[in-house]
Amino acid sequence: MSSINFFLNAARRSNFAERYCLRDKGTLKAGVQYSPASMSNPSKVTAAKRVQYGALPYRLSAGSRPQFMLITSRETRRWVIPKGWLKKGKSPQYSAAREAFEEAGVVGAVAKRSVGSFSYEKRLKNGGVVVCEVRVFPLEVRRQNKQWPEKRERVVEWLPASQAAEKVKEPMLGEIIRRLARRYD
């Protein structure tokens, strides 16, 4: 039995939805999640969702409702939250907070647990598209720096929850924003 067939048979028997692999020229490597259905025909393997970690920056003012920060994406200019890949050797919440600094210049207290997730289609530089699941960590902003790495590449806006939830394209992200805002009602 070839090593690929051994791997595929083992994958079918296991809880494969929890395993992550990356297909590159017919080989499987760590990085992308595959579905069990795609394992039945190795020539038609399609990647399932890749995982990113996002920060949902918010700020509180005495006597008012929370405001949420949105930024524009670099390519499509749609309204999003800061998000990115797991930093090697770092926790998901650290990675989310780091993205918030790089993409929006904000620093603050990041939650240890995700408050939900949403999916979106990420356009790759080579023209391809990959579906990403973003696990969202609230970030209570303490300050916003005057300079940050991607300042000239994005627009940053602070909005009430209702407006922020309406501006984002992903319905589940809008629901996460509304749910977090209700904690302060």
C-alpha positions in Angstrom: 0.0 0.0 0.0 1.4 3.4 -0.9 2.0 6.0 1.8 -0.7 8.2 0.3 -3.3 5.4 0.4 -2.3 4.5 3.9 -2.7 8.2 4.9 -6.1 8.4 3.2 -7.4 5.2 4.8 -6.3 6.4 8.2 -7.9 9.7 7.6 -11.2 8.2 6.7 -11.3 6.2 10.0 -10.3 9.2 12.2 -12.1 12.4 13.0 -10.6 14.1 10.0 -12.5 17.3 10.5 -10.1 18.1 13.3 -7.0 17.5 11.2 -5.2 20.1 9.1 -3.4 19.4 5.8 -2.2 21.3 2.8 -2.3 20.0 -0.8 0.6 21.0 -2.9 1.1 19.3 -6.3 -0.6 16.1 -5.1 0.9 15.9 -1.7 -0.7 16.5 1.7 1.0 18.6 4.3 0.2 20.5 7.5 -1.9 23.7 7.0 -5.2 23.1 5.3 -8.2 21.1 6.6 -9.7 18.5 4.3 -13.2 17.0 4.4 -13.7 13.2 4.6 -15.7 13.3 1.3 -12.7 14.7 -0.5 -10.6 11.8 0.7 -12.6 9.2 -1.3 -11.0 10.5 -4.5 -7.5 11.8 -4.1 -7.4 13.3 -7.6 -10.3 15.6 -6.6 -9.1 16.7 -3.1 -10.5 20.2 -2.3 -9.3 22.2 0.7 -11.8 23.0 3.4 -11.7 26.0 5.7 -8.4 27.4 6.9 -8.3 29.0 10.3 -7.5 32.7 11.0 -7.7 34.7 14.3 -9.3 38.0 14.4 -9.6 40.8 17.0 -12.9 42.7 17.5 -11.6 46.1 18.8 -14.1 48.0 21.0 -13.9 50.9 23.3 -16.1 52.0 26.3 -16.8 55.6 27.3 -18.5 56.5 30.6 -22.2 56.4 30.2 -22.3 55.4 26.6 -22.6 52.2 24.6 -19.5 50.5 23.2 -18.1 51.5 19.9 -16.5 49.0 17.5 -13.6 49.5 15.2 -13.7 48.3 11.6 -11.0 48.5 9.0 -11.0 48.2 5.2 -9.4 45.2 3.6 -6.5 46.0 1.4 -7.7 44.4 -1.8 -11.5 44.7 -2.0 -11.9 47.6 0.5 -14.8 45.9 2.3 -15.3 46.5 6.0 -13.6 43.9 8.2 -12.0 43.3 11.5 -8.2 42.8 11.9 -7.4 39.2 11.3 -4.6 36.9 10.2 -2.8 33.6 10.5 -1.6 32.1 13.7 1.9 33.4 14.6 4.3 30.5 15.0 4.7 29.6 18.7 2.0 32.1 19.8 -1.5 31.7 21.2 -4.6 32.5 19.0 -5.4 35.5 21.2 -1.8 36.9 20.9 -2.0 36.5 17.1 -5.4 38.3 17.0 -4.0 41.2 19.1 -0.9 41.4 17.0 -3.0 41.7 13.8 -5.0 44.5 15.5 -1.8 46.4 16.1 -0.4 45.8 12.6 -3.6 46.6 10.8 -5.2 49.3 13.0 -2.6 50.4 15.5 -4.7 49.5 18.5 -3.3 48.1 21.8 -5.4 46.7 24.6 -6.7 43.8 26.6 -7.6 40.8 24.5 -10.0 38.1 25.7 -8.6 34.6 26.4 -11.5 32.9 24.7 -13.1 33.4 21.3 -16.7 34.8 21.3 -17.6 33.1 18.0 -16.4 32.6 14.4 -17.4 33.5 10.9 -16.3 32.4 7.4 -15.3 34.4 4.4 -13.6 33.8 1.0 -10.0 35.1 1.0 -8.5 36.1 -2.4 -5.0 34.9 -2.7 -2.2 36.8 -4.6 -2.2 34.1 -7.3 -5.9 34.7 -8.0 -7.1 31.7 -6.1 -9.7 31.8 -3.4 -9.7 29.9 0.0 -12.5 29.7 2.5 -11.3 30.9 6.0 -12.9 30.5 9.3 -12.1 33.4 11.6 -12.2 32.9 15.3 -13.0 36.2 17.0 -11.4 37.6 20.2 -12.7 40.8 21.8 -10.0 43.4 22.3 -10.8 46.3 24.7 -8.8 49.1 23.3 -6.6 51.1 25.7 -4.9 53.3 23.0 -4.4 53.7 19.3 -0.9 54.6 18.2 -0.3 57.4 15.8 1.7 55.2 13.5 1.4 51.4 12.7 2.7 49.1 9.9 -0.4 49.2 7.6 -1.7 52.7 8.3 -1.4 53.9 4.7 -3.1 50.7 3.4 -6.4 50.8 5.3 -9.2 53.1 6.5 -10.1 52.8 10.2 -13.6 53.7 11.6 -15.2 53.6 15.1 -18.9 52.9 15.0 -21.9 52.0 17.2 -22.7 48.3 17.2 -25.7 48.6 15.0 -23.8 50.5 12.3 -20.7 48.2 12.5 -22.9 45.1 12.2 -24.6 46.5 9.1 -21.3 47.5 7.4 -19.7 44.1 7.5 -20.5 41.7 4.7 -20.4 38.5 6.8 -23.7 38.0 8.7 -22.1 36.0 11.5 -19.6 38.7 12.2 -22.5 41.2 12.4 -24.2 38.9 14.9 -21.0 38.6 17.0 -20.8 42.5 17.1 -24.4 42.7 18.2 -24.0 40.0 20.9 -20.9 41.6 22.4 -22.7 45.0 22.5 -25.6 43.5 24.4 -23.2 42.7 27.3 -23.1 46.4 28.0 -26.8 47.2 27.8 
